[in-house]
Amino acid sequence: MKQWIGERLTALCGCPIGEADDRQVYAALLKLVRELSETKQQPVTGRKLYYISAEFLVGKLLSNNLINLGIYDETRQCLEENGKSLSELEELEPEPSLGNGGLGRLAACFLDSLATLNLPGDGIGLRYHCGLFRQDFRGGVQNETPDRWLTDDSWAQCTETVYPVTMGGKTYAARLYRLPVTGYHGRTNWLNLFDLDTVNEGLIGEGISFDQTKIEENLTLFLYPDDSQEAGRVLRIYQQYLMVSAGAQLILDECAARGCNFHDLDKYAAIQINDTHPSMVIPELIRLLEQRGVEFDEAVQIVTRTCAYTNHTILAEALEKWPRAYLEQVVPQLLPIIEELDTLARSRTEDASTAIVDEKGLVHMAHMDIHFTHSVNGVAALHTQILKDSELANFYALYPEKFNNKTNGITFRRWLLECNPALTQEIAQRIGTGFEQDAGQLERLLPLTEDEEALRRFAAIKAENKVRLADWLRQKQGVQINPQAMFAIQSKRLHEYKRQQLNLLYLIHQYFEIKAGHTPPVPLVSIFGAKAAPAYTIAKDIIHALLTLSQVVANDPETAPWLQIVFVENYNVTVAEKLIPACDLSEQISLASKEASGTGNMKFMLNGALTLGTMDGANVEIAQRVGMENIYIFGQSSEQVIHRYRQGDYCARQWYEADPNIRRAVDFITDEQMCALGHEESLKRLHDELVGKDWFQTLPDFNAYVVRKNQALADYACDSLGWSRKCLINIAKAGYFSSDRTIAEYNRDIWHLG
Ligand code: 26Q
């Protein structure tokens, strides 16, 4: 195999590998992988899945593809023998950041699992020219710049397939690009991304503003940042419609080519709608079916049988509602259909709260999904329960049979095999390689929790990963961190409900304690990675406060040896792959009831970190599996939180005034020392927000968080064997959170593929 790889690479480079430059070798590797991927295609016989999503946060693909094709080691050795380093070549690969966070990354994990399980399932999305903005911290604040990831040698290959899409009275040509998705020892499926030839990257100026008026030139220039405050932009409707119309045409073409007569569409296709962003696929499919001779009523039934909807949020403000006038402007052809669907929905119930078009003329995309798909699922047990009990209770009363839970998962190929080779190898030596495709086998590690030698070995791997992260941070950001310290990591999008501000208050509290002579039992390095939507002011204030505090702590010789705060720039999939294997304590501290699932929590657990978290999202299921002794849980329960919201009597100021520790921590945000290094206006805004509003109830959870986190520090410092045992139990119990399990459940309950 190694020899064959060498020969192919030489041929593709046009010269001996050793004489080619890194770019040439990278391009040759890309071609080689593509050739091999194409040999793994399989004909589709039965039902095929189409996962429609505005986001696919795939991350770098070279190593992942080599691993899944089973030629990673051979390729690395072959390159090494010719004086090339695979990890250096990987640096040349731009990360396709075609997603904001969890929802986009989940879509990418699902594609990996579908192909690994040999199921026929393609993605449908958009080929954004710039992924999520690049972040840097000049001047102690977040700056955004465009992320131009498209290069000449990109994974997404141009095709001759073009579909007409009419929007705002003009017809555009949606061109199909395809990326191969090869499973681990599995088949090749495709990620289908649509784009217009006329998009003009020249429009991208400094920063990430751009001209919204020339649709054909800027339609797919940017991925919209997840920002509930800024929702409702017309260009986003254009993006969504391009995706669903071209996607629906592709689906109908493929099914027709396999013999579908459109009346039996659901025998050929299952369509999963990833949150409400692709919801217009419902009226669009009805429209296209009518064009192909199907009557309206039957079309509605066919579409309902074919489509299923996943909900990813309980934040009411994040549910998409489009003003009818916007839809009238962009997709007038859909409006009569949406109105007929609204009439149909209203005929099914007296309850006007489930209408599609409300009295203000807002079109509720989620309502359309629930009425006109056959399955509605939440993404963790608690989340689904909350949807049924409160958020969507009126719909649950109407369609109890549609509601089901599919707890999220992650692909172990990227989040273990690729990002943590040392741990992977150790596990394989102990229990064999069966866990790679059958994650439940990780439980075979459990007997080792009584084996001190094994526990020390796992601890040593973590220690090595921490040193590697420290080296990387020094090179990348010029910060020196102490690898002997406990590494606590909170990496995820910056959002108030995720409560990075609670972590901030803890760090201030710790700062005061150290100044008072109460040093922690072990030094703490607190690491953050998070992007804030550019228009989300308070989120940016939180970043600024953390960056400023980091300087205050570092400048003080009394605190610097005990506490370090590092904010990693430009958190993305590539950075996550470096942070996660080096983590001791995984911070999952959202306000209970607000985080639908979380998936970072699963990645950290799998890599042997312990969770410090609230009973929220999938944390609940992690706790259930590892046992309360092997996780650090704190804070209000979701019932308490929901109750407090219903009462409507939460008053942050009372908590602030009643508790001197809280007051001391909150007030330090605008302390002289902070204002001397940071921006007073921003710090003051955050202070006022916490005292005057604190919508996500940070203050009531503050003391419990301090106690629990300090307990974790003490356990880590005083009982390292006990700590390692807990870590190993977490690894052993992580199997449930494989996306292979999630996909098998979607297939069993919803899709019935093949
Ligand atoms: C909406 C309108 C306008 C612009 C952007 C958006 C937008 C974009 C992305 C709204 C939401 C998103 C992304 C949401 C998301 O990532 N949700 C997360 O999904 C994960 C996978 O299910 C869960 O684990 C997380 O709990 C959930 O927050």
Boltz pocket constraint, residues with backbone or C-beta under 6 A from the ligand:
constraints:
  - pocket:
      binder: B
      contacts: [[A, 100], [A, 101], [A, 102], [A, 103], [A, 104], [A, 106], [A, 224], [A, 225], [A, 226], [A, 227], [A, 228], [A, 230], [A, 231], [A, 232], [A, 236], [A, 311], [A, 312], [A, 313], [A, 318], [A, 320], [A, 379], [A, 408], [A, 594], [A, 595], [A, 596], [A, 597], [A, 598], [A, 599], [A, 617]]
      max_distance: 6.0
